[in-house]
Amino acid sequence: MSVNQRGKIVGQVVHPGVAASDRKQNWPPTAHPQQAQDIIEISSDEDEALQPPSKRILIKRGHPPPTHEPDYKARLSQKDHEIEKLEKREKELERVVAMQKEEIETKKSQVIPKIDEVEEELTCEICAMRMWSPYRLTECGHVFCLGCTLDWFDNIHVRFLNSHPEYTPLPPYFKMVLRRPLEFPQDFYRVSMYMDQYSGPQYTCPSCRVAVTRRPVEDFKVKALVSWLGSVQGIEPPEPRIPPGTGDTVFDGYSLL
């Protein structure tokens, strides 16, 4: 076994039955077709490392290989075209938004005077505040906020009690009979005779001074308008003066039917 000029190890196949002297005399062996097949080349890993590296195509990130350069240019041109379309669309949307803003401002300028006119109708005549809880007097149709209505009736009631200390309030049953005469026809006759002699506080309207004998009723239309106007202007309603659901009993302390 020996090393050739290229650094590779050449091994000789040893045939059994051949003397060592014969092997020395016949060295180097004659190149025969059959003997050429008996020569084995054994190469180490160092030989493979000495071989020149294969050509590699170094591709930078974000850049296509040179073989696809025409396709890359076509895609780049297509993307530029899409970007141009998007920019045009953006400008068009900006123009539409500007037109809509101008239209909204124009409508606001037209609506604000009308809102001022409506707000005057939704303001209480006594306190000059917005009527979040409006109550209408059925005798004359005037509407006041609940707080001012109660204060007005309280003032009349207290002045009457001060001048009539012997006053006895009207029994609740009498009030029920007078409110529903068809359900109590016989009692209604007797209560009516008693009412002819009964003298209690004389309630009136704060605006026109018409006599008020029946309970004010809640005006739901005015209440809805006030709530809508408050939502448009971003105004929250105040805390109610009476708990919710007690509107039917808030006038029980007065001599009203």
Legacy VTK file of the C-alpha trace (Angstrom):
# vtk DataFile Version 3.0
C-alpha trace
ASCII
DATASET POLYDATA
POINTS 257 float
0.000 0.000 0.000
1.439 3.425 -0.999
0.499 7.042 -1.484
0.241 8.455 -4.995
1.151 11.977 -6.130
-2.308 13.407 -5.393
-2.110 12.333 -1.787
-4.466 9.424 -2.123
-3.761 6.081 -0.565
-3.399 3.281 -3.101
-3.822 -0.221 -1.822
-2.799 -3.449 -3.571
-4.942 -6.492 -3.357
-2.910 -9.421 -2.064
-3.682 -12.719 -3.774
-3.248 -15.775 -1.643
-0.572 -18.256 -2.700
1.894 -15.657 -4.087
5.288 -15.389 -2.400
6.658 -12.113 -1.085
9.704 -12.276 -3.362
7.497 -12.656 -6.395
5.512 -9.693 -5.293
8.702 -7.556 -5.064
9.939 -8.657 -8.490
6.640 -7.912 -10.115
6.375 -4.443 -8.553
5.040 -2.142 -9.868
2.319 -4.292 -11.301
1.515 -4.259 -14.977
-1.639 -2.456 -15.777
-3.991 -5.132 -16.985
-7.709 -4.714 -17.387
-8.413 -7.214 -14.652
-5.787 -5.775 -12.273
-7.097 -2.256 -12.780
-10.307 -3.364 -11.279
-8.407 -4.655 -8.184
-7.040 -1.184 -7.364
-9.133 0.633 -4.769
-8.835 4.350 -4.118
-9.548 5.366 -0.576
-10.042 9.085 -0.087
-10.360 10.812 3.239
-12.596 13.701 4.325
-9.663 16.074 3.876
-9.726 15.403 0.123
-13.355 16.427 -0.080
-12.589 19.579 1.836
-9.886 20.491 -0.683
-12.338 20.327 -3.571
-13.558 23.737 -4.813
-16.994 24.650 -3.470
-19.930 24.513 -5.811
-21.275 27.773 -7.110
-24.109 29.118 -4.995
-26.510 31.900 -5.781
-26.552 34.324 -2.881
-30.016 35.882 -2.604
-30.485 38.889 -0.382
-33.619 39.093 1.619
-36.335 41.031 -0.208
-34.624 40.615 -3.633
-35.659 37.917 -6.089
-33.069 35.736 -7.837
-31.654 37.035 -11.089
-33.413 34.329 -13.092
-36.834 35.864 -12.126
-35.952 39.484 -12.819
-38.580 40.026 -15.577
-41.393 38.655 -13.354
-40.204 40.796 -10.468
-40.370 43.949 -12.552
-43.876 43.081 -13.717
-45.067 42.535 -10.146
-43.394 45.734 -9.019
-45.152 47.662 -11.768
-48.471 46.088 -10.768
-47.969 47.054 -7.127
-47.135 50.637 -8.123
-50.343 50.745 -10.119
-52.357 49.466 -7.145
-50.768 52.035 -4.843
-51.661 54.782 -7.297
-55.282 53.613 -7.362
-55.425 53.544 -3.570
-54.043 57.061 -3.362
-56.713 58.276 -5.791
-59.378 56.501 -3.758
-58.086 58.091 -0.557
-58.255 61.565 -2.067
-61.783 60.895 -3.276
-62.889 59.759 0.181
-61.306 62.838 1.757
-63.264 65.011 -0.652
-66.524 63.190 0.204
-65.883 63.529 3.955
-65.197 67.245 3.561
-68.467 67.681 1.657
-70.401 65.773 4.315
-68.892 67.866 7.102
-69.860 71.033 5.279
-73.387 69.715 4.795
-73.669 68.825 8.494
-72.525 72.297 9.521
-75.096 73.833 7.182
-77.891 71.726 8.662
-76.745 72.570 12.174
-76.974 76.268 11.397
-80.543 75.697 10.184
-81.593 73.471 13.068
-80.155 75.451 16.003
-82.648 78.350 15.688
-85.519 75.843 15.580
-84.153 74.098 18.660
-84.109 77.441 20.464
-87.756 77.967 19.571
-88.681 74.487 20.805
-86.687 74.967 23.996
-88.782 77.992 24.886
-91.897 75.812 24.772
-90.227 73.175 26.964
-89.272 75.643 29.689
-91.288 76.009 32.871
-92.961 79.409 33.237
-92.241 79.560 36.979
-88.589 78.506 37.341
-87.537 79.081 33.691
-85.863 75.650 33.714
-86.310 72.730 31.352
-89.291 70.559 32.308
-87.841 67.073 32.789
-90.999 66.035 34.699
-93.852 68.060 33.123
-97.386 67.982 34.550
-100.427 69.417 32.802
-103.423 71.019 34.518
-106.534 69.504 32.938
-108.720 72.578 33.624
-106.656 75.007 31.524
-103.973 72.950 29.781
-100.963 74.780 31.177
-97.847 72.685 31.796
-95.378 73.176 34.633
-92.558 71.130 36.044
-93.451 68.868 38.948
-91.359 70.775 41.464
-93.012 74.112 40.738
-96.498 72.536 40.724
-95.965 70.984 44.156
-94.497 74.186 45.547
-97.483 76.169 44.248
-100.033 73.785 45.758
-98.058 73.603 49.026
-98.153 77.379 49.320
-101.947 77.467 48.860
-102.446 74.528 51.235
-100.291 75.972 54.033
-101.962 79.391 53.848
-105.400 77.763 54.063
-104.434 75.649 57.084
-103.083 78.711 58.850
-106.396 80.515 58.385
-108.553 77.396 59.058
-106.971 75.384 61.877
-110.176 73.308 62.332
-110.024 72.024 58.774
-110.505 68.281 58.240
-109.075 66.905 54.987
-111.350 65.183 52.558
-111.401 61.394 53.236
-109.610 59.302 50.610
-112.778 57.266 50.000
-114.662 60.417 49.060
-111.978 61.259 46.524
-112.202 57.784 44.995
-115.993 57.982 44.720
-115.861 61.400 43.117
-113.242 60.211 40.611
-115.233 57.067 39.653
-118.932 57.889 39.977
-120.114 55.069 37.696
-118.645 52.438 39.998
-120.256 53.900 43.126
-123.519 55.541 41.989
-125.279 55.542 45.405
-122.250 56.767 47.356
-121.625 59.371 44.733
-124.991 61.027 45.474
-124.301 61.266 49.200
-120.730 62.470 48.714
-121.915 65.125 46.269
-124.339 66.491 48.893
-121.477 66.609 51.386
-119.228 68.419 48.939
-121.788 71.226 48.609
-121.089 72.100 52.241
-117.395 71.273 52.124
-114.926 74.137 52.030
-111.277 73.353 51.511
-108.247 74.935 49.857
-109.035 76.536 46.519
-106.209 75.578 44.183
-105.618 77.607 41.053
-103.376 77.617 38.002
-100.132 79.556 38.540
-100.485 81.153 35.116
-104.155 81.925 34.472
-105.600 81.487 38.016
-108.329 79.098 36.851
-109.697 76.954 39.689
-108.059 73.519 39.809
-110.046 70.656 41.317
-108.416 67.608 39.695
-104.927 66.213 39.931
-102.440 67.310 37.298
-101.460 64.575 34.862
-97.988 63.823 33.560
-97.446 65.096 30.010
-95.520 62.297 28.300
-95.203 64.098 24.954
-93.445 67.080 26.504
-91.315 64.700 28.565
-90.220 62.818 25.439
-89.307 66.079 23.670
-87.273 67.278 26.649
-85.419 63.934 26.814
-84.688 64.038 23.067
-83.438 67.621 23.237
-81.210 66.758 26.181
-79.693 63.799 24.319
-78.991 65.994 21.283
-77.289 68.637 23.408
-75.521 66.090 25.620
-77.338 67.157 28.820
-78.093 64.543 31.462
-81.457 64.718 33.292
-81.331 65.714 36.976
-82.297 63.437 39.825
-86.110 63.090 40.034
-87.816 64.849 42.920
-90.054 61.862 43.614
-89.142 58.151 43.301
-90.081 56.526 39.976
-93.531 54.942 39.952
-95.043 57.246 42.609
-96.499 59.853 40.243
-100.091 58.742 40.948
-99.764 59.322 44.695
-97.717 62.515 44.747
-100.905 64.671 44.976
-102.644 62.600 47.680
-101.967 65.260 50.327
-104.104 67.826 48.537
-107.859 68.124 48.239
-107.813 67.232 44.581
-109.903 64.600 42.827
LINES 1 258
257 0 1 2 3 4 5 6 7 8 9 10 11 12 13 14 15 16 17 18 19 20 21 22 23 24 25 26 27 28 29 30 31 32 33 34 35 36 37 38 39 40 41 42 43 44 45 46 47 48 49 50 51 52 53 54 55 56 57 58 59 60 61 62 63 64 65 66 67 68 69 70 71 72 73 74 75 76 77 78 79 80 81 82 83 84 85 86 87 88 89 90 91 92 93 94 95 96 97 98 99 100 101 102 103 104 105 106 107 108 109 110 111 112 113 114 115 116 117 118 119 120 121 122 123 124 125 126 127 128 129 130 131 132 133 134 135 136 137 138 139 140 141 142 143 144 145 146 147 148 149 150 151 152 153 154 155 156 157 158 159 160 161 162 163 164 165 166 167 168 169 170 171 172 173 174 175 176 177 178 179 180 181 182 183 184 185 186 187 188 189 190 191 192 193 194 195 196 197 198 199 200 201 202 203 204 205 206 207 208 209 210 211 212 213 214 215 216 217 218 219 220 221 222 223 224 225 226 227 228 229 230 231 232 233 234 235 236 237 238 239 240 241 242 243 244 245 246 247 248 249 250 251 252 253 254 255 256
